[in-house]
Amino acid sequence: MEILHKTCLIFTIIGAINWGLIGFFDFNLVTTLFDETSMIVKIIYDLIGICGIVNIALLFNHYTHDPIK
């Protein structure tokens, strides 16, 4: 399960970097690497969104564990 969490964190970081590039430089890395109308772009965005949801679950899971144990 730890591998899944780390993989999702990496994808979320990549998504955040892409949004930073869009915000600062009006440059979308995903659509630059792949054709904007490609199904791959939609799959990448879906995957990053799912990983973000997994990371939200990790945030709340963190607060349910006792840090002493």
N, CA, C and O atoms as a printed pandas DataFrame, in Angstrom:
     atom_number atom_name residue_name chain_id  residue_number  x_coord  y_coord  z_coord
0              1         N          MET        A               1    0.821   -1.195    0.000
1              2        CA          MET        A               1    0.000    0.000    0.000
2              3         C          MET        A               1    0.862    1.255    0.000
3              4         O          MET        A               1    0.464    2.289   -0.537
4              5         N          GLU        A               2    2.043    1.164    0.602
5              6        CA          GLU        A               2    2.936    2.315    0.649
6              7         C          GLU        A               2    3.409    2.695   -0.755
7              8         O          GLU        A               2    3.604    3.876   -1.044
8              9         N          ILE        A               3    3.593    1.705   -1.626
9             10        CA          ILE        A               3    4.002    1.981   -3.000
10            11         C          ILE        A               3    2.909    2.767   -3.729
11            12         O          ILE        A               3    3.202    3.707   -4.468
12            13         N          LEU        A               4    1.651    2.378   -3.515
13            14        CA          LEU        A               4    0.531    3.101   -4.119
14            15         C          LEU        A               4    0.510    4.547   -3.642
15            16         O          LEU        A               4    0.319    5.461   -4.443
16            17         N          HIS        A               5    0.702    4.759   -2.354
17            18        CA          HIS        A               5    0.664    6.112   -1.796
18            19         C          HIS        A               5    1.790    6.973   -2.358
19            20         O          HIS        A               5    1.576    8.136   -2.699
20            21         N          LYS        A               6    2.983    6.405   -2.452
21            22        CA          LYS        A               6    4.111    7.175   -2.983
22            23         C          LYS        A               6    3.924    7.466   -4.471
23            24         O          LYS        A               6    4.262    8.554   -4.939
24            25         N          THR        A               7    3.389    6.502   -5.211
25            26        CA          THR        A               7    3.119    6.715   -6.631
26            27         C          THR        A               7    2.094    7.827   -6.816
27            28         O          THR        A               7    2.262    8.698   -7.670
28            29         N          CYS        A               8    1.034    7.796   -6.015
29            30        CA          CYS        A               8    0.014    8.847   -6.095
30            31         C          CYS        A               8    0.592   10.201   -5.720
31            32         O          CYS        A               8    0.233   11.216   -6.318
32            33         N          LEU        A               9    1.479   10.228   -4.743
33            34        CA          LEU        A               9    2.100   11.491   -4.355
34            35         C          LEU        A               9    2.950   12.043   -5.496
35            36         O          LEU        A               9    2.938   13.248   -5.749
36            37         N          ILE        A              10    3.680   11.179   -6.181
37            38        CA          ILE        A              10    4.501   11.617   -7.311
38            39         C          ILE        A              10    3.626   12.195   -8.420
39            40         O          ILE        A              10    3.941   13.249   -8.973
40            41         N          PHE        A              11    2.517   11.505   -8.750
41            42        CA          PHE        A              11    1.623   12.013   -9.791
42            43         C          PHE        A              11    0.986   13.336   -9.381
43            44         O          PHE        A              11    0.796   14.217  -10.220
44            45         N          THR        A              12    0.657   13.482   -8.109
45            46        CA          THR        A              12    0.067   14.734   -7.634
46            47         C          THR        A              12    1.082   15.871   -7.717
47            48         O          THR        A              12    0.723   16.996   -8.064
48            49         N          ILE        A              13    2.325   15.593   -7.406
49            50        CA          ILE        A              13    3.372   16.607   -7.516
50            51         C          ILE        A              13    3.572   17.009   -8.979
51            52         O          ILE        A              13    3.726   18.192   -9.286
52            53         N          ILE        A              14    3.569   16.023   -9.880
53            54        CA          ILE        A              14    3.687   16.328  -11.307
54            55         C          ILE        A              14    2.522   17.206  -11.759
55            56         O          ILE        A              14    2.713   18.154  -12.521
56            57         N          GLY        A              15    1.317   16.888  -11.288
57            58        CA          GLY        A              15    0.151   17.705  -11.619
58            59         C          GLY        A              15    0.275   19.121  -11.081
59            60         O          GLY        A              15   -0.093   20.084  -11.754
60            61         N          ALA        A              16    0.794   19.244   -9.871
61            62        CA          ALA        A              16    0.968   20.579   -9.285
62            63         C          ALA        A              16    2.013   21.383  -10.060
63            64         O          ALA        A              16    1.849   22.586  -10.260
64            65         N          ILE        A              17    3.075   20.727  -10.489
65            66        CA          ILE        A              17    4.089   21.416  -11.289
66            67         C          ILE        A              17    3.490   21.868  -12.619
67            68         O          ILE        A              17    3.767   22.973  -13.086
68            69         N          ASN        A              18    2.670   21.012  -13.226
69            70        CA          ASN        A              18    2.018   21.385  -14.480
70            71         C          ASN        A              18    1.114   22.605  -14.273
71            72         O          ASN        A              18    1.112   23.519  -15.098
72            73         N          TRP        A              19    0.349   22.623  -13.185
73            74        CA          TRP        A              19   -0.506   23.787  -12.908
74            75         C          TRP        A              19    0.328   25.038  -12.648
75            76         O          TRP        A              19   -0.064   26.142  -13.025
76            77         N          GLY        A              20    1.478   24.860  -12.003
77            78        CA          GLY        A              20    2.372   25.999  -11.803
78            79         C          GLY        A              20    2.882   26.552  -13.128
79            80         O          GLY        A              20    2.952   27.766  -13.319
80            81         N          LEU        A              21    3.239   25.644  -14.045
81            82        CA          LEU        A              21    3.679   26.081  -15.372
82            83         C          LEU        A              21    2.569   26.807  -16.120
83            84         O          LEU        A              21    2.816   27.791  -16.817
84            85         N          ILE        A              22    1.346   26.313  -15.968
85            86        CA          ILE        A              22    0.208   26.977  -16.615
86            87         C          ILE        A              22   -0.001   28.368  -16.016
87            88         O          ILE        A              22   -0.210   29.339  -16.742
88            89         N          GLY        A              23    0.055   28.453  -14.700
89            90        CA          GLY        A              23   -0.187   29.732  -14.030
90            91         C          GLY        A              23    0.894   30.769  -14.277
91            92         O          GLY        A              23    0.592   31.938  -14.519
92            93         N          PHE        A              24    2.145   30.354  -14.219
93            94        CA          PHE        A              24    3.244   31.312  -14.353
94            95         C          PHE        A              24    3.603   31.632  -15.802
95            96         O          PHE        A              24    3.903   32.777  -16.140
96            97         N          PHE        A              25    3.567   30.605  -16.651
97            98        CA          PHE        A              25    4.087   30.790  -18.007
98            99         C          PHE        A              25    3.074   30.493  -19.114
99           100         O          PHE        A              25    3.416   30.556  -20.295
100          101         N          ASP        A              26    1.841   30.172  -18.749
101          102        CA          ASP        A              26    0.814   29.800  -19.721
102          103         C          ASP        A              26    1.318   28.665  -20.631
103          104         O          ASP        A              26    1.135   28.691  -21.848
104          105         N          PHE        A              27    1.957   27.672  -19.999
105          106        CA          PHE        A              27    2.563   26.549  -20.708
106          107         C          PHE        A              27    2.048   25.253  -20.092
107          108         O          PHE        A              27    2.317   24.967  -18.925
108          109         N          ASN        A              28    1.311   24.471  -20.871
109          110        CA          ASN        A              28    0.773   23.196  -20.396
110          111         C          ASN        A              28    1.685   22.082  -20.891
111          112         O          ASN        A              28    1.712   21.779  -22.084
112          113         N          LEU        A              29    2.426   21.478  -19.980
113          114        CA          LEU        A              29    3.396   20.449  -20.332
114          115         C          LEU        A              29    2.729   19.198  -20.898
115          116         O          LEU        A              29    3.251   18.584  -21.828
116          117         N          VAL        A              30    1.581   18.821  -20.343
117          118        CA          VAL        A              30    0.902   17.603  -20.792
118          119         C          VAL        A              30    0.444   17.735  -22.242
119          120         O          VAL        A              30    0.653   16.829  -23.049
120          121         N          THR        A              31   -0.175   18.859  -22.567
121          122        CA          THR        A              31   -0.645   19.029  -23.942
122          123         C          THR        A              31    0.505   19.324  -24.900
123          124         O          THR        A              31    0.355   19.170  -26.112
124          125         N          THR        A              32    1.644   19.744  -24.370
125          126        CA          THR        A              32    2.819   19.919  -25.216
126          127         C          THR        A              32    3.429   18.563  -25.578
127          128         O          THR        A              32    3.866   18.351  -26.709
128          129         N          LEU        A              33    3.455   17.657  -24.615
129          130        CA          LEU        A              33    4.017   16.330  -24.867
130          131         C          LEU        A              33    3.097   15.461  -25.716
131          132         O          LEU        A              33    3.563   14.654  -26.519
132          133         N          PHE        A              34    1.797   15.628  -25.538
133          134        CA          PHE        A              34    0.815   14.829  -26.270
134          135         C          PHE        A              34   -0.142   15.775  -26.983
135          136         O          PHE        A              34   -0.296   16.929  -26.584
136          137         N          ASP        A              35   -0.774   15.292  -28.023
137          138        CA          ASP        A              35   -1.755   16.095  -28.752
138          139         C          ASP        A              35   -2.909   16.461  -27.821
139          140         O          ASP        A              35   -3.404   15.609  -27.083
140          141         N          GLU        A              36   -3.334   17.711  -27.852
141          142        CA          GLU        A              36   -4.367   18.203  -26.924
142          143         C          GLU        A              36   -5.664   17.410  -27.024
143          144         O          GLU        A              36   -6.366   17.258  -26.024
144          145         N          THR        A              37   -5.994   16.911  -28.191
145          146        CA          THR        A              37   -7.233   16.160  -28.359
146          147         C          THR        A              37   -7.039   14.657  -28.139
147          148         O          THR        A              37   -7.971   13.876  -28.326
148          149         N          SER        A              38   -5.841   14.259  -27.745
149          150        CA          SER        A              38   -5.530   12.850  -27.555
150          151         C          SER        A              38   -6.234   12.295  -26.318
151          152         O          SER        A              38   -6.426   13.005  -25.331
152          153         N          MET        A              39   -6.609   11.039  -26.380
153          154        CA          MET        A              39   -7.230   10.372  -25.234
154          155         C          MET        A              39   -6.217   10.188  -24.096
155          156         O          MET        A              39   -6.601   10.062  -22.933
156          157         N          ILE        A              40   -4.934   10.173  -24.434
157          158        CA          ILE        A              40   -3.880   10.033  -23.423
158          159         C          ILE        A              40   -3.915   11.209  -22.461
159          160         O          ILE        A              40   -3.715   11.028  -21.260
160          161         N          VAL        A              41   -4.166   12.412  -22.970
161          162        CA          VAL        A              41   -4.230   13.609  -22.116
162          163         C          VAL        A              41   -5.358   13.456  -21.098
163          164         O          VAL        A              41   -5.172   13.752  -19.918
164          165         N          LYS        A              42   -6.508   13.001  -21.540
165          166        CA          LYS        A              42   -7.635   12.797  -20.627
166          167         C          LYS        A              42   -7.301   11.738  -19.584
167          168         O          LYS        A              42   -7.642   11.898  -18.412
168          169         N          ILE        A              43   -6.645   10.670  -19.987
169          170        CA          ILE        A              43   -6.260    9.611  -19.045
170          171         C          ILE        A              43   -5.263   10.145  -18.021
171          172         O          ILE        A              43   -5.364    9.822  -16.838
172          173         N          ILE        A              44   -4.308   10.956  -18.459
173          174        CA          ILE        A              44   -3.327   11.534  -17.530
174          175         C          ILE        A              44   -4.023   12.432  -16.513
175          176         O          ILE        A              44   -3.742   12.354  -15.317
176          177         N          TYR        A              45   -4.938   13.291  -16.989
177          178        CA          TYR        A              45   -5.656   14.169  -16.061
178          179         C          TYR        A              45   -6.533   13.366  -15.105
179          180         O          TYR        A              45   -6.621   13.700  -13.924
180          181         N          ASP        A              46   -7.179   12.319  -15.593
181          182        CA          ASP        A              46   -7.991   11.465  -14.721
182          183         C          ASP        A              46   -7.131   10.783  -13.671
183          184         O          ASP        A              46   -7.504   10.717  -12.500
184          185         N          LEU        A              47   -5.985   10.280  -14.091
185          186        CA          LEU        A              47   -5.077    9.596  -13.172
186          187         C          LEU        A              47   -4.574   10.539  -12.078
187          188         O          LEU        A              47   -4.511   10.164  -10.907
188          189         N          ILE        A              48   -4.220   11.753  -12.465
189          190        CA          ILE        A              48   -3.747   12.730  -11.479
190          191         C          ILE        A              48   -4.869   13.115  -10.525
191          192         O          ILE        A              48   -4.626   13.311   -9.335
192          193         N          GLY        A              49   -6.096   13.228  -11.032
193          194        CA          GLY        A              49   -7.239   13.520  -10.160
194          195         C          GLY        A              49   -7.495   12.408   -9.158
195          196         O          GLY        A              49   -7.755   12.675   -7.985
196          197         N          ILE        A              50   -7.424   11.170   -9.608
197          198        CA          ILE        A              50   -7.611   10.027   -8.700
198          199         C          ILE        A              50   -6.511   10.002   -7.647
199          200         O          ILE        A              50   -6.767    9.726   -6.475
200          201         N          CYS        A              51   -5.290   10.291   -8.073
201          202        CA          CYS        A              51   -4.178   10.321   -7.117
202          203         C          CYS        A              51   -4.364   11.428   -6.085
203          204         O          CYS        A              51   -3.998   11.261   -4.921
204          205         N          GLY        A              52   -4.926   12.552   -6.503
205          206        CA          GLY        A              52   -5.219   13.620   -5.547
206          207         C          GLY        A              52   -6.235   13.191   -4.510
207          208         O          GLY        A              52   -6.116   13.539   -3.335
208          209         N          ILE        A              53   -7.235   12.435   -4.939
209          210        CA          ILE        A              53   -8.240   11.922   -3.996
210          211         C          ILE        A              53   -7.608   10.937   -3.021
211          212         O          ILE        A              53   -7.928   10.945   -1.832
212          213         N          VAL        A              54   -6.714   10.088   -3.519
213          214        CA          VAL        A              54   -6.009    9.153   -2.637
214          215         C          VAL        A              54   -5.186    9.924   -1.611
215          216         O          VAL        A              54   -5.121    9.533   -0.446
216          217         N          ASN        A              55   -4.557   11.015   -2.038
217          218        CA          ASN        A              55   -3.765   11.817   -1.106
218          219         C          ASN        A              55   -4.635   12.496   -0.053
219          220         O          ASN        A              55   -4.198   12.665    1.085
220          221         N          ILE        A              56   -5.848   12.883   -0.406
221          222        CA          ILE        A              56   -6.769   13.435    0.586
222          223         C          ILE        A              56   -7.090   12.367    1.635
223          224         O          ILE        A              56   -7.120   12.646    2.834
224          225         N          ALA        A              57   -7.325   11.153    1.168
225          226        CA          ALA        A              57   -7.592   10.050    2.096
226          227         C          ALA        A              57   -6.396    9.823    3.011
227          228         O          ALA        A              57   -6.573    9.537    4.196
228          229         N          LEU        A              58   -5.184    9.946    2.484
229          230        CA          LEU        A              58   -3.981    9.797    3.312
230          231         C          LEU        A              58   -3.895   10.879    4.377
231          232         O          LEU        A              58   -3.456   10.622    5.498
232          233         N          LEU        A              59   -4.307   12.068    4.031
233          234        CA          LEU        A              59   -4.273   13.169    4.991
234          235         C          LEU        A              59   -5.155   12.858    6.196
235          236         O          LEU        A              59   -4.737   13.041    7.340
236          237         N          PHE        A              60   -6.370   12.389    5.941
237          238        CA          PHE        A              60   -7.271   12.076    7.045
238          239         C          PHE        A              60   -6.860   10.805    7.763
239          240         O          PHE        A              60   -7.083   10.680    8.968
240          241         N          ASN        A              61   -6.261    9.854    7.048
241          242        CA          ASN        A              61   -5.775    8.628    7.668
242          243         C          ASN        A              61   -4.636    8.941    8.630
243          244         O          ASN        A              61   -4.496    8.278    9.659
244          245         N          HIS        A              62   -3.824    9.941    8.310
245          246        CA          HIS        A              62   -2.701   10.340    9.152
246          247         C          HIS        A              62   -3.172   10.768   10.540
247          248         O          HIS        A              62   -2.513   10.471   11.537
248          249         N          TYR        A              63   -4.295   11.456   10.611
249          250        CA          TYR        A              63   -4.788   11.966   11.876
250          251         C          TYR        A              63   -5.503   10.909   12.708
251          252         O          TYR        A              63   -5.789   11.152   13.880
252          253         N          THR        A              64   -5.794    9.763   12.148
253          254        CA          THR        A              64   -6.471    8.716   12.919
254          255         C          THR        A              64   -5.499    7.785   13.613
255          256         O          THR        A              64   -5.906    7.019   14.486
256          257         N          HIS        A              65   -4.215    7.828   13.248
257          258        CA          HIS        A              65   -3.227    6.958   13.869
258          259         C          HIS        A              65   -2.654    7.631   15.111
259          260         O          HIS        A              65   -2.475    8.849   15.149
260          261         N          ASP        A              66   -2.369    6.818   16.126
261          262        CA          ASP        A              66   -1.743    7.314   17.335
262          263         C          ASP        A              66   -0.244    7.450   17.086
263          264         O          ASP        A              66    0.407    6.450   16.786
264          265         N          PRO        A              67    0.337    8.663   17.201
265          266        CA          PRO        A              67    1.754    8.847   16.859
266          267         C          PRO        A              67    2.704    8.164   17.836
267          268         O          PRO        A              67    3.883    7.994   17.525
268          269         N          ILE        A              68    2.213    7.766   19.018
269          270        CA          ILE        A              68    3.083    7.143   20.020
270          271         C          ILE        A              68    3.402    5.691   19.651
271          272         O          ILE        A              68    4.488    5.196   19.952
272          273         N          LYS        A              69    2.463    5.019   19.007
273          274        CA          LYS        A              69    2.676    3.602   18.681
274          275         C          LYS        A              69    3.594    3.415   17.533
275          276         O          LYS        A              69    3.869    2.281   17.142
